[in-house]
């Protein structure tokens, strides 16, 4: 979590998995700014970089009032393609209106033919997967870096809780918390990881997989920190699955462990000014350690100004529909 400008808080859009699948449009008209990204120049053989880009609506665009610019700081490097920009616009505008600056990863390739050319792809998930459906649990906590998919078990016993978190799109991101519990066996006991959503149990990890997370949960608990992770709820109110996306204890690097210790030193309830007055160093802006801020909910179904400028268009709560009104 960090500042952009003087007020907007950088929000790393959810659903990023290192897959750059969304093409940026209009690079040709922004080659000067794209060239600036390659501080050492672009060799004849070409070059590629990975960076973070911000998504910024451009309602003053005379060709498309629903345009969404792709920016790297002050460098304008292109637009979301017009055919999909209208799908992302409501979520991007909702984030910006509440003080967040949405950003995602980007892969920028440049090469020489007769002149400098470039291709840009974004690590951008579907619109309904850009923000979590709930806020992180209250209190001092640390969110684990994103990792490979891990299936939660026993969800079928908690459908009364999970059912309310299913969505028409079929899936949605949520914050979950991880807790160590003791499970009784016939002649012994063992520790496993319990998964909770809004404080309610929604499943647990298999014993072997629990062993991959217990060390980091124990470490954070010693510092009075709660372990938070990203998860996807898939299905409907009759049958739903929970899939965890969190790095295992053995995958955490030393920098992350140092940052989590500093988070404990500062305390989640201490303001930045109080921490500074006590001489506690500021936690560096780092997606893997910062607790993700509360993201606004996607706008409810209603008539909204059509991004194309043609009267009103019906937003069904997930995407724009074909229904329009003068």
C-alpha positions as a Markdown table, in Angstrom:
| # | Residue | x | y | z |
|---|---|---|---|---|
| 1 | Unk | 0.0 | 0.0 | 0.0 |
| 2 | Unk | 1.6 | 3.3 | -1.0 |
| 3 | Unk | 0.7 | 6.8 | -2.0 |
| 4 | Unk | 0.3 | 8.1 | -5.6 |
| 5 | Unk | 0.5 | 11.8 | -5.8 |
| 6 | Unk | -0.9 | 13.3 | -2.6 |
| 7 | Unk | -4.0 | 11.3 | -1.9 |
| 8 | Unk | -4.7 | 8.3 | -4.1 |
| 9 | Unk | -3.7 | 4.9 | -2.6 |
| 10 | Unk | -2.2 | 2.5 | -5.0 |
| 11 | Unk | -4.4 | -0.6 | -5.3 |
| 12 | Unk | -2.9 | -3.7 | -7.0 |
| 13 | Unk | -5.8 | -5.2 | -8.9 |
| 14 | Unk | -6.6 | -8.7 | -7.9 |
| 15 | Unk | -6.5 | -11.7 | -10.2 |
| 16 | Unk | -2.9 | -11.1 | -11.5 |
| 17 | Unk | -1.1 | -14.3 | -12.1 |
| 18 | Unk | 1.8 | -13.4 | -14.3 |
| 19 | Unk | -0.3 | -14.0 | -17.5 |
| 20 | Unk | -0.1 | -11.0 | -19.8 |
| 21 | Unk | -3.1 | -11.6 | -21.9 |
| 22 | Unk | -4.8 | -8.2 | -22.5 |
| 23 | Unk | -3.4 | -6.3 | -25.5 |
| 24 | Unk | -3.0 | -2.5 | -25.2 |
| 25 | Unk | -4.3 | -0.4 | -28.1 |
| 26 | Unk | -2.7 | 2.7 | -29.7 |
| 27 | Unk | 0.9 | 2.1 | -28.9 |
| 28 | Unk | 2.0 | 3.6 | -32.2 |
| 29 | Unk | 0.7 | 7.0 | -31.1 |
| 30 | Unk | 2.7 | 7.0 | -27.9 |
| 31 | Unk | 6.1 | 5.7 | -28.9 |
| 32 | Unk | 7.9 | 8.7 | -27.4 |
| 33 | Unk | 6.6 | 7.8 | -23.9 |
| 34 | Unk | 7.2 | 4.1 | -24.5 |
| 35 | Unk | 10.8 | 4.8 | -25.5 |
| 36 | Unk | 11.3 | 6.6 | -22.2 |
| 37 | Unk | 10.6 | 3.3 | -20.3 |
| 38 | Unk | 13.8 | 1.8 | -21.8 |
| 39 | Unk | 16.3 | 3.8 | -19.9 |
| 40 | Unk | 19.2 | 2.1 | -21.6 |
| 41 | Unk | 17.7 | 2.3 | -25.0 |
| 42 | Unk | 16.3 | -0.4 | -27.3 |
| 43 | Unk | 18.9 | -2.5 | -29.0 |
| 44 | Unk | 18.6 | -3.6 | -32.6 |
| 45 | Unk | 17.6 | -7.1 | -31.4 |
| 46 | Unk | 14.7 | -5.7 | -29.3 |
| 47 | Unk | 14.1 | -5.6 | -25.5 |
| 48 | Unk | 11.4 | -6.5 | -23.0 |
| 49 | Unk | 10.6 | -5.1 | -19.6 |
| 50 | Unk | 7.9 | -5.8 | -16.9 |
| 51 | Unk | 6.5 | -2.8 | -15.1 |
| 52 | Unk | 3.4 | -1.5 | -13.3 |
| 53 | Unk | 0.8 | 0.5 | -15.1 |
| 54 | Unk | -2.1 | 2.6 | -13.9 |
| 55 | Unk | -5.6 | 2.6 | -15.4 |
| 56 | Unk | -7.1 | 6.1 | -15.8 |
| 57 | Unk | -10.5 | 7.0 | -17.3 |
| 58 | Unk | -10.4 | 9.8 | -19.9 |
| 59 | Unk | -13.9 | 11.2 | -20.2 |
| 60 | Unk | -12.6 | 14.1 | -22.2 |
| 61 | Unk | -11.5 | 11.9 | -25.1 |
| 62 | Unk | -13.4 | 13.2 | -28.1 |
| 63 | Unk | -13.3 | 9.8 | -29.9 |
| 64 | Unk | -14.5 | 7.7 | -26.9 |
| 65 | Unk | -15.8 | 9.1 | -23.6 |
| 66 | Unk | -15.4 | 5.7 | -22.1 |
| 67 | Unk | -11.7 | 5.5 | -22.9 |
| 68 | Unk | -9.3 | 4.2 | -20.3 |
| 69 | Unk | -5.7 | 5.3 | -20.5 |
| 70 | Unk | -2.8 | 3.0 | -19.7 |
| 71 | Unk | -0.1 | 5.1 | -17.8 |
| 72 | Unk | 3.3 | 4.5 | -16.3 |
| 73 | Unk | 3.6 | 7.4 | -13.9 |
| 74 | Unk | 3.3 | 10.4 | -16.3 |
| 75 | Unk | 4.0 | 8.4 | -19.4 |
| 76 | Unk | 0.9 | 7.6 | -21.5 |
| 77 | Unk | 1.6 | 4.4 | -23.4 |
| 78 | Unk | -1.8 | 3.5 | -24.8 |
| 79 | Unk | -5.4 | 2.6 | -24.1 |
| 80 | Unk | -7.5 | -0.4 | -23.1 |
| 81 | Unk | -9.1 | -1.6 | -26.4 |
| 82 | Unk | -12.4 | 0.1 | -26.9 |
| 83 | Unk | -14.4 | -3.1 | -27.0 |
| 84 | Unk | -13.4 | -4.1 | -23.5 |
| 85 | Unk | -12.7 | -0.6 | -21.9 |
| 86 | Unk | -16.5 | -0.2 | -21.2 |
| 87 | Unk | -16.4 | -3.5 | -19.2 |
| 88 | Unk | -13.6 | -2.3 | -17.0 |
| 89 | Unk | -14.7 | 1.4 | -16.7 |
| 90 | Unk | -17.3 | 1.0 | -13.8 |
| 91 | Unk | -14.8 | -0.8 | -11.6 |
| 92 | Unk | -11.9 | 1.6 | -12.4 |
| 93 | Unk | -14.1 | 4.6 | -11.8 |
| 94 | Unk | -15.5 | 3.2 | -8.5 |
| 95 | Unk | -11.9 | 2.6 | -7.2 |
| 96 | Unk | -10.8 | 6.1 | -8.2 |
| 97 | Unk | -13.9 | 7.8 | -6.7 |
| 98 | Unk | -13.0 | 6.3 | -3.3 |
| 99 | Unk | -9.4 | 7.3 | -3.4 |
| 100 | Unk | -7.6 | 4.4 | -5.0 |
| 101 | Unk | -5.3 | 4.3 | -8.0 |
| 102 | Unk | -5.8 | 0.9 | -9.7 |
| 103 | Unk | -2.7 | -0.6 | -11.2 |
| 104 | Unk | -1.6 | -4.0 | -12.7 |
| 105 | Unk | 1.4 | -5.6 | -14.2 |
| 106 | Unk | 2.4 | -5.0 | -17.8 |
| 107 | Unk | 4.9 | -6.6 | -20.2 |
| 108 | Unk | 6.4 | -4.0 | -22.7 |
| 109 | Unk | 8.3 | -5.2 | -25.8 |
| 110 | Unk | 10.0 | -2.9 | -28.2 |
| 111 | Unk | 12.0 | -3.6 | -31.4 |
| 112 | Unk | 13.3 | -1.9 | -34.5 |
| 113 | Unk | 12.0 | -2.5 | -38.0 |
| 114 | Unk | 11.9 | 0.5 | -40.2 |
| 115 | Unk | 11.2 | 2.4 | -37.1 |
| 116 | Unk | 10.7 | 1.7 | -33.4 |
| 117 | Unk | 7.7 | -0.5 | -32.7 |
| 118 | Unk | 6.2 | -1.8 | -29.5 |
| 119 | Unk | 3.7 | -4.3 | -28.1 |
| 120 | Unk | 2.2 | -4.1 | -24.6 |
| 121 | Unk | 0.2 | -6.7 | -22.7 |
| 122 | Unk | -1.5 | -6.4 | -19.3 |
| 123 | Unk | -1.8 | -8.9 | -16.5 |
| 124 | Unk | -5.5 | -8.0 | -16.2 |
| 125 | Unk | -8.2 | -10.4 | -15.0 |
| 126 | Unk | -11.9 | -10.2 | -15.9 |
| 127 | Unk | -13.7 | -7.2 | -14.5 |
| 128 | Unk | -15.5 | -9.1 | -11.8 |
| 129 | Unk | -12.2 | -10.4 | -10.4 |
| 130 | Unk | -10.4 | -7.1 | -10.0 |
| 131 | Unk | -11.5 | -6.4 | -6.4 |
| 132 | Unk | -12.3 | -8.7 | -3.5 |
| 133 | Unk | -15.9 | -9.1 | -2.3 |
| 134 | Unk | -15.0 | -8.3 | 1.3 |
| 135 | Unk | -12.5 | -6.3 | 3.3 |
| 136 | Unk | -9.6 | -7.8 | 5.1 |
| 137 | Unk | -10.5 | -8.9 | 8.7 |
| 138 | Unk | -10.1 | -6.1 | 11.3 |
| 139 | Unk | -7.0 | -5.9 | 13.5 |
| 140 | Unk | -3.3 | -6.4 | 13.0 |
| 141 | Unk | -2.7 | -8.7 | 10.1 |
| 142 | Unk | -0.4 | -9.5 | 7.2 |
| 143 | Unk | -1.5 | -10.8 | 3.8 |
| 144 | Unk | 0.5 | -13.7 | 2.3 |
| 145 | Unk | 2.0 | -13.2 | -1.2 |
| 146 | Unk | 0.0 | -14.8 | -3.9 |
| 147 | Unk | 0.9 | -18.4 | -4.7 |
| 148 | Unk | -0.2 | -21.5 | -6.6 |
| 149 | Unk | -3.8 | -22.8 | -6.2 |
| 150 | Unk | -4.5 | -24.9 | -3.1 |
| 151 | Unk | -7.8 | -26.6 | -2.7 |
| 152 | Unk | -9.6 | -26.1 | 0.6 |
| 153 | Unk | -11.5 | -29.2 | 1.9 |
| 154 | Unk | -14.8 | -29.7 | 3.8 |
| 155 | Unk | -16.6 | -26.7 | 2.1 |
| 156 | Unk | -19.8 | -28.8 | 1.7 |
| 157 | Unk | -20.3 | -28.7 | 5.5 |
| 158 | Unk | -20.4 | -24.9 | 5.4 |
| 159 | Unk | -22.7 | -24.0 | 2.5 |
| 160 | Unk | -24.9 | -21.8 | 4.7 |
| 161 | Unk | -21.9 | -19.5 | 5.0 |
| 162 | Unk | -20.4 | -19.9 | 1.5 |
| 163 | Unk | -23.7 | -19.6 | -0.3 |
| 164 | Unk | -24.0 | -15.9 | 0.3 |
| 165 | Unk | -20.5 | -15.3 | -1.2 |
| 166 | Unk | -21.3 | -16.9 | -4.6 |
| 167 | Unk | -22.0 | -14.6 | -7.5 |
| 168 | Unk | -23.8 | -14.9 | -10.9 |
| 169 | Unk | -20.4 | -14.7 | -12.6 |
| 170 | Unk | -19.5 | -18.1 | -11.0 |
| 171 | Unk | -16.5 | -16.9 | -9.0 |
| 172 | Unk | -15.2 | -14.1 | -6.9 |
| 173 | Unk | -12.1 | -13.2 | -4.8 |
| 174 | Unk | -12.3 | -12.9 | -1.0 |
| 175 | Unk | -10.0 | -12.3 | 1.9 |
| 176 | Unk | -9.8 | -15.3 | 4.2 |
| 177 | Unk | -7.9 | -15.8 | 7.5 |
| 178 | Unk | -5.8 | -18.9 | 8.3 |
| 179 | Unk | -5.8 | -20.3 | 11.9 |
| 180 | Unk | -4.1 | -23.2 | 13.6 |
| 181 | Unk | -6.5 | -25.7 | 15.3 |
| 182 | Unk | -6.0 | -29.0 | 17.0 |
| 183 | Unk | -7.9 | -32.0 | 15.5 |
| 184 | Unk | -8.6 | -35.0 | 17.6 |
| 185 | Unk | -7.8 | -38.4 | 16.3 |
| 186 | Unk | -8.6 | -41.9 | 17.7 |
| 187 | Unk | -5.4 | -42.0 | 19.7 |
| 188 | Unk | -3.7 | -38.7 | 19.2 |
| 189 | Unk | -4.1 | -35.2 | 18.0 |
| 190 | Unk | -2.7 | -33.1 | 15.1 |
| 191 | Unk | -2.6 | -29.5 | 14.1 |
| 192 | Unk | -4.3 | -28.4 | 10.8 |
| 193 | Unk | -5.1 | -25.1 | 9.2 |
| 194 | Unk | -8.7 | -23.8 | 9.4 |
| 195 | Unk | -9.9 | -21.4 | 6.8 |
| 196 | Unk | -12.3 | -18.6 | 7.9 |
| 197 | Unk | -14.3 | -16.2 | 5.8 |
| 198 | Unk | -15.6 | -13.1 | 7.8 |
| 199 | Unk | -14.8 | -15.1 | 11.0 |
| 200 | Unk | -16.9 | -18.1 | 10.0 |
| 201 | Unk | -15.3 | -21.5 | 9.2 |
| 202 | Unk | -15.6 | -22.5 | 5.6 |
| 203 | Unk | -13.2 | -25.4 | 5.5 |
| 204 | Unk | -9.7 | -26.6 | 6.3 |
| 205 | Unk | -6.5 | -27.6 | 4.5 |
| 206 | Unk | -5.5 | -31.3 | 4.2 |
| 207 | Unk | -3.0 | -32.4 | 6.9 |
| 208 | Unk | 0.0 | -32.5 | 4.5 |
| 209 | Unk | -0.9 | -29.1 | 3.0 |
| 210 | Unk | -1.5 | -27.6 | 6.5 |
| 211 | Unk | 2.2 | -28.4 | 7.3 |
| 212 | Unk | 3.2 | -26.0 | 4.5 |
| 213 | Unk | 1.4 | -23.0 | 6.2 |
| 214 | Unk | 1.6 | -23.8 | 9.9 |
| 215 | Unk | 5.2 | -22.3 | 10.3 |
| 216 | Unk | 4.2 | -18.9 | 9.0 |
| 217 | Unk | 0.9 | -18.8 | 10.9 |
| 218 | Unk | 2.8 | -19.6 | 14.1 |
| 219 | Unk | 5.4 | -16.9 | 13.3 |
| 220 | Unk | 2.8 | -14.2 | 12.8 |
| 221 | Unk | 0.7 | -15.3 | 15.8 |
| 222 | Unk | 3.8 | -14.9 | 18.1 |
| 223 | Unk | 3.8 | -11.2 | 16.9 |
| 224 | Unk | 0.0 | -10.9 | 17.5 |
| 225 | Unk | -0.6 | -10.8 | 13.8 |
| 226 | Unk | -3.3 | -12.5 | 11.9 |
| 227 | Unk | -2.5 | -14.5 | 8.7 |
| 228 | Unk | -4.6 | -13.3 | 5.7 |
| 229 | Unk | -4.7 | -14.9 | 2.3 |
| 230 | Unk | -6.5 | -14.5 | -1.1 |
| 231 | Unk | -9.0 | -17.1 | -2.1 |
| 232 | Unk | -11.6 | -17.6 | -4.8 |
| 233 | Unk | -15.1 | -18.9 | -4.1 |
| 234 | Unk | -16.5 | -20.8 | -7.1 |
| 235 | Unk | -19.9 | -22.2 | -7.6 |
| 236 | Unk | -23.4 | -21.4 | -6.4 |
| 237 | Unk | -25.5 | -21.5 | -3.3 |
| 238 | Unk | -26.0 | -25.3 | -3.7 |
| 239 | Unk | -22.3 | -26.3 | -4.2 |
| 240 | Unk | -19.2 | -24.1 | -3.8 |
| 241 | Unk | -15.5 | -24.6 | -3.6 |
| 242 | Unk | -12.8 | -22.4 | -2.0 |
| 243 | Unk | -9.4 | -22.3 | -3.7 |
| 244 | Unk | -6.5 | -20.6 | -1.8 |
| 245 | Unk | -3.9 | -18.6 | -3.6 |
| 246 | Unk | -1.1 | -18.0 | -1.0 |
| 247 | Unk | 2.6 | -18.7 | -0.9 |
| 248 | Unk | 3.7 | -21.5 | 1.4 |
| 249 | Unk | 6.1 | -20.9 | 4.3 |
| 250 | Unk | 9.0 | -22.4 | 2.3 |
| 251 | Unk | 8.4 | -20.0 | -0.6 |
| 252 | Unk | 8.6 | -16.8 | 1.5 |
| 253 | Unk | 11.9 | -14.9 | 0.9 |
| 254 | Unk | 14.0 | -13.3 | 3.6 |
| 255 | Unk | 12.8 | -9.8 | 2.7 |
| 256 | Unk | 9.2 | -10.7 | 3.2 |
| 257 | Unk | 10.1 | -12.2 | 6.7 |
| 258 | Unk | 11.9 | -9.0 | 7.6 |
| 259 | Unk | 9.0 | -6.9 | 6.4 |
| 260 | Unk | 6.5 | -8.9 | 8.5 |
| 261 | Unk | 8.7 | -8.4 | 11.6 |
| 262 | Unk | 8.7 | -4.7 | 10.9 |
| 263 | Unk | 4.9 | -4.8 | 10.5 |
| 264 | Unk | 4.7 | -6.3 | 14.0 |
| 265 | Unk | 7.0 | -3.6 | 15.4 |
| 266 | Unk | 4.8 | -0.8 | 13.9 |
| 267 | Unk | 1.5 | -2.4 | 14.8 |
| 268 | Unk | -1.5 | -2.2 | 12.4 |
| 269 | Unk | -3.3 | 0.2 | 14.7 |
| 270 | Unk | -0.5 | 2.8 | 14.8 |
| 271 | Unk | -0.8 | 5.7 | 12.3 |
| 272 | Unk | 2.2 | 6.6 | 10.1 |
| 273 | Unk | 2.8 | 9.8 | 12.1 |
| 274 | Unk | 2.8 | 7.9 | 15.4 |
| 275 | Unk | 5.2 | 5.3 | 14.0 |
| 276 | Unk | 7.5 | 8.0 | 12.7 |
| 277 | Unk | 7.5 | 9.9 | 16.0 |
| 278 | Unk | 8.6 | 6.7 | 17.7 |
| 279 | Unk | 11.5 | 6.2 | 15.3 |
| 280 | Unk | 10.0 | 3.1 | 13.8 |
| 281 | Unk | 11.0 | 2.8 | 10.1 |
| 282 | Unk | 8.2 | 2.9 | 7.5 |
| 283 | Unk | 7.3 | -0.4 | 5.8 |
| 284 | Unk | 8.3 | -0.1 | 2.2 |
| 285 | Unk | 5.5 | -0.1 | -0.4 |
| 286 | Unk | 5.3 | -3.8 | -1.2 |
| 287 | Unk | 2.2 | -5.6 | -2.4 |
| 288 | Unk | 3.2 | -8.8 | -0.7 |
| 289 | Unk | 3.2 | -7.3 | 2.8 |
| 290 | Unk | 0.7 | -4.6 | 2.7 |
| 291 | Unk | -2.8 | -5.4 | 3.8 |
| 292 | Unk | -5.0 | -4.7 | 0.8 |
| 293 | Unk | -7.3 | -1.7 | 1.4 |
| 294 | Unk | -11.0 | -2.2 | 1.4 |
| 295 | Unk | -12.2 | -2.1 | -2.2 |
| 296 | Unk | -15.5 | -0.6 | -3.2 |
| 297 | Unk | -18.3 | -2.9 | -4.3 |
| 298 | Unk | -19.1 | -3.1 | -8.0 |
| 299 | Unk | -22.1 | -0.7 | -8.7 |
| 300 | Unk | -25.5 | -2.3 | -8.3 |
| 301 | Unk | -27.7 | -3.0 | -11.3 |
| 302 | Unk | -29.1 | 0.3 | -12.7 |
| 303 | Unk | -29.3 | 2.7 | -15.6 |
| 304 | Unk | -26.0 | 4.6 | -16.1 |
| 305 | Unk | -24.7 | 7.0 | -18.8 |
| 306 | Unk | -23.6 | 4.9 | -21.7 |
| 307 | Unk | -19.8 | 4.9 | -22.0 |
| 308 | Unk | -20.2 | 5.4 | -25.8 |
| 309 | Unk | -22.2 | 8.6 | -25.1 |
| 310 | Unk | -25.5 | 7.3 | -26.5 |
| 311 | Unk | -28.0 | 8.0 | -23.7 |
| 312 | Unk | -28.3 | 5.4 | -21.0 |
| 313 | Unk | -27.2 | 1.8 | -20.8 |
| 314 | Unk | -28.3 | -1.0 | -18.4 |
| 315 | Unk | -25.6 | -2.2 | -16.0 |
| 316 | Unk | -26.6 | -5.7 | -14.7 |
| 317 | Unk | -24.3 | -5.6 | -11.7 |
| 318 | Unk | -21.5 | -7.4 | -13.5 |
| 319 | Unk | -21.3 | -6.0 | -17.0 |
| 320 | Unk | -22.9 | -3.7 | -19.5 |
| 321 | Unk | -25.8 | -5.2 | -21.4 |
| 322 | Unk | -27.3 | -4.5 | -24.8 |
| 323 | Unk | -30.2 | -2.6 | -23.4 |
| 324 | Unk | -30.1 | 1.2 | -24.0 |
| 325 | Unk | -32.4 | 4.1 | -23.4 |
| 326 | Unk | -32.4 | 7.6 | -25.0 |
